[in-house]
């Protein structure tokens, strides 16, 4: 999308909306990825999203590389925080929602799925037989 924005055209995107109740919103939705007079996606917007993701995940990468995966004895200058992890997950969710809309012409609010069962139940029920 960055190297070849012409592969992501307004014409193709608008056709995804054909025969949909949302058909009238196709151009407006494409404008989230390009200027209103552009026929192709704005590669600078995509590059900005990618840069944001690299920045957010970069804060976590050092921790993963030096402590989780490889146990590097040199350690880190600055440890990642839970806020860093939470912010990165939130950004991933926003970008997924944004680009899911672009590729599928379907709106979703979140990529998070609520479990249909009580997932906490496994922590309240013994799972090993007693040794009696």
N, C-alpha and C positions, 0 to 999 in steps of 0.2 A: 504494500500500500504506500510505503514511503518511496521506494525506488521506482515504482510504476503506477502512479495514481490513475493513469488512463485506464487501468484494468478495473477500476471501481467507478463506473460512470453513473450519472444521474438517470440516464435512460434505462439502464439495467435495474437500478434500484426502484424506479417508479413502476416498472413492469412487475416487480414482486408484489405490489399492492393491487394489481388488477383483480377485479371481481371481488374485492374485499370491502367490508363496511368502512374501512380506513382509507380507501383509495384516494379520497380528497386530501389526505394529510401527507401523501408521499413526498411531494416537493418540500413541504415545510420540515419534514423529518430529515430529508437529505441535507437541508441547510444547517443541520447540527454538525455536519461533517465537511461542509463547503460553503463558500459565499453564495448568495442567492443567484448570481449570474454565472456561476461556474458549472461546467458540464462534468467535472471530475472532482473527486475527493481532494481536500486540501492536505497534502502530505505533511505540511508543517504542523497541523493539528494532531495528526497521528504521531509524528515525531515527538511532540510535546507530551503526549500520553505515555509514550514509550520511555521518555526521559524521566517522567515522574515515577513510573514503575521501577526503573533502574535505580533511582535515588532511594526510594522506599525499601526496596529489597536489598540494596547495597548495605544498608545499616544492619541487616540480619545475616548477610552472607559471611562476613568475617566470623561471627559467632558460630555459624554452622560449620564453616571450614576448619576453624581452629579448636573448637571445643566439642562439637557434636560428632563430626565425621572423622576427624583425624587426630584429635587431642594433641595439638601442637604445643610444645612446651614453651614457646616464645610468648604465648598468650596474646591478648588483645589490649590495645590502648584504651578503648572504651567499650564496655559491654552493652549489648542491646537491652532495651527495656521492654516490659510488657506493652507499654504504649507504642513502641516501635512496631511490635508484632501486630497489635490491634489496628494501627494506622495502615499497615501494609495490607492486611486482610480487607479492611474497608475499601482501600483503593482498588484491590483486585476485584472486589464485588462490583464497584461502580464501573470499572472498565469492562468487565464481563457483560454487565447489563447494557452498556452503551454499544458494544460491538456485536452482541447478540442481536440487538435491534437492527444494526446495519446489515448483518449477513442473512437474517431470517425474516426481516420486516414484521417482527412480532415484538410487542412490548411486554417486558417482564419488570417487576419491581426489584427483585433480588435474585441472586443465584443460590441463596441459602434455602434449603428444603427442611421444613419441619417434619420430624419423625412422626409417623402415624401411630406409634406405640409408645408406651412409657419406658423410655430408654434407661431411666434411673432404676427401674425395677431390678436389673441385674446386680445392683449393689446392695440390695436389701434381701436377697434370697441366697441361701448357701448354695454353692455350686459344687462343692466337693463332698462326697459322702463322709459321714462321721467314721472314725476309726474304731468304733465299738465292736 
